[in-house]
Amino acid sequence: MFTVLAIFGATALYTIISGLLAVVITEAIQIVIVLLGFVCMTFVGFWMTRGWERLRANVHLISLAIIRLASEPMGVKWEAVFLGYPVVGMW
């Protein structure tokens, strides 16, 4: 019985450690890819709109706000931003 428990413990420990290491490495690679994509999209967006000032001149300022008042058309309440979006992101 001791042998079975020892093998079980060694297998569980190996799986937990190697699984966690694989997740950490995967997440590190993914964050680099996401940040590079973000930077590229930002530069391409500014290039296509010819800069921040031209973007602000052609877009309603309320469209650039993440948190809006509930009374505004298509307004997103602050509760949705802080409580809803993280849940959707984790899903």
Sequence and secondary structure as in RCSB ss.txt:
>XXXX:A:sequence
MFTVLAIFGATALYTIISGLLAVVITEAIQIVIVLLGFVCMTFVGFWMTRGWERLRANVHLISLAIIRLASEPMG
VKWEAVFLGYPVVGMW
>XXXX:A:secstr
 HHHHHHHHHHHHHHHHHHHHHHHHHHHHHHHHHHHHHHHHHHHHHHHHTSHHHHHHHS GGGG SS  TTSTT 
  HHIIIIIHHHHHH 
